[in-house]
Amino acid sequence: MKEFSLRSGMRTLAGVFYPTGHAVVMFPREEHAQQTARALVAEGFSADEVELLTPDAVLNEILSPEHHEGGRLPSVGTEAATAHTFGELAHKGHHGLLIVIDDAVAAEHLMVVVRRLPFSAAQRYRQWVIEDLS
C-alpha cells in the first residue's frame, strides 16, 4: 500500500474527482483501512494499486477548490455528490482506500474482503458510471 497521490486524469473536465478504473472505500477507523489494505494485498491485489486516503488527502486533494466554494460548474451526474459524501466522511475522521479495479470480478473480490470490517462507503468509478458497491 502506498500513500494517495492525485494524478492527471483523476478529475473530470469540471474538476470533480473521478478516478475511472478505481474504487474508493471509506472506513470509520484508520486501522480498518490499514487492515483491509493488508488483506487485499494478501488476497492478490498489488500493493502498488492500493492507496491510503487520509482525511487530509480527501479534503485537500480530492475535493476541488470549486467544490469547497459550492461548485462553479454544474455537474450532470453524481460525481460531485459522491465527492461531497467522501468529504463529509473525512471531516468525521474517516480514512479510505483507492484501489485499481479492472472489472466486475475484481470489484466483487474487493467487496468480499472489504465486508470483513465496518466500512462507510464503497464506490466503483467506471467509464460514465459510479457504481455503489455497498
C-alpha positions in Angstrom: 0.0 0.0 0.0 1.1 3.5 -0.7 0.0 7.0 0.2 -2.5 8.6 -2.2 -1.3 11.0 -4.8 -3.7 12.8 -7.1 -2.7 12.2 -10.8 -3.8 13.7 -14.0 -6.9 12.0 -15.4 -8.5 11.6 -11.9 -10.7 14.7 -12.4 -13.5 15.5 -14.9 -13.2 18.5 -17.1 -15.2 20.4 -14.5 -12.6 19.5 -11.9 -14.5 16.9 -9.9 -12.7 13.7 -8.6 -13.5 10.8 -11.0 -10.8 8.1 -11.0 -12.0 5.8 -13.7 -10.9 2.2 -13.2 -10.7 2.6 -9.4 -12.9 2.0 -6.3 -12.9 4.2 -3.2 -13.8 2.6 0.1 -14.1 4.7 3.2 -13.8 3.3 6.8 -14.8 4.9 10.1 -11.4 4.0 11.6 -7.9 4.2 10.1 -6.9 0.8 11.4 -9.8 -0.8 9.4 -8.5 0.8 6.3 -5.0 -0.4 7.1 -6.2 -3.9 7.9 -8.2 -4.1 4.7 -5.3 -2.9 2.6 -3.1 -5.7 4.1 -5.9 -8.2 3.4 -6.3 -7.0 -0.2 -2.6 -7.5 -0.8 -2.7 -10.9 0.8 -5.6 -11.8 -1.4 -3.8 -10.9 -4.6 -4.2 -7.2 -5.1 -1.0 -5.4 -6.0 0.4 -3.2 -3.2 1.1 -0.6 -5.8 -2.6 -0.4 -6.7 -3.9 0.2 -3.2 -3.5 3.7 -1.8 -4.4 5.1 1.6 -6.7 8.1 1.6 -6.2 10.1 4.8 -8.9 12.7 5.8 -6.4 15.4 4.8 -5.9 13.9 1.4 -9.7 13.7 0.8 -10.2 17.3 1.9 -7.2 18.9 0.3 -6.7 16.8 -2.9 -9.9 15.0 -3.8 -12.2 17.9 -3.1 -11.5 20.6 -5.6 -11.4 24.3 -4.6 -14.6 24.8 -6.6 -16.3 22.1 -4.6 -15.4 23.9 -1.3 -16.9 27.0 -2.8 -20.2 25.3 -3.6 -19.1 24.5 -7.2 -18.7 26.9 -10.0 -19.7 24.4 -12.7 -22.8 22.3 -12.6 -22.4 18.5 -12.6 -24.8 16.5 -14.7 -24.0 13.2 -12.9 -23.5 12.0 -9.3 -19.7 12.6 -9.2 -19.9 15.9 -7.2 -22.4 14.4 -4.7 -20.1 11.4 -4.3 -17.1 13.6 -3.7 -19.1 15.6 -1.2 -20.0 12.4 0.7 -16.3 11.5 0.9 -15.7 15.0 2.2 -18.3 14.7 4.9 -16.8 11.4 6.0 -13.3 12.8 6.0 -14.5 15.7 8.2 -15.6 13.0 10.7 -12.1 11.4 10.6 -12.8 8.5 8.2 -9.9 7.1 6.2 -10.2 5.4 2.9 -8.6 3.3 0.2 -8.3 3.9 -3.5 -7.9 0.6 -5.3 -7.4 -0.2 -9.0 -10.4 -2.2 -10.2 -10.4 -3.5 -13.8 -13.7 -5.4 -14.0 -16.7 -6.8 -12.1 -14.9 -9.9 -10.9 -12.2 -7.7 -9.2 -14.9 -5.5 -7.7 -16.7 -8.5 -6.2 -13.4 -9.9 -4.9 -12.7 -6.4 -3.4 -16.0 -6.4 -1.6 -15.6 -9.9 -0.2 -12.5 -8.6 1.6 -14.0 -5.1 2.5 -17.1 -6.6 4.1 -15.0 -8.3 6.8 -14.8 -4.9 8.6 -17.2 -2.0 9.0 -17.0 0.5 6.1 -18.9 3.7 5.5 -18.9 4.0 1.7 -17.8 2.0 -1.3 -17.9 3.3 -4.9 -16.5 2.0 -8.1 -15.7 4.5 -10.9 -16.3 3.1 -14.3 -16.5 4.9 -17.6 -19.5 7.2 -17.3 -20.9 5.3 -14.2 -20.3 5.4 -10.5 -21.4 2.1 -9.0 -22.3 1.8 -5.4 -20.6 -1.4 -4.1 -22.2 -1.5 -0.7 
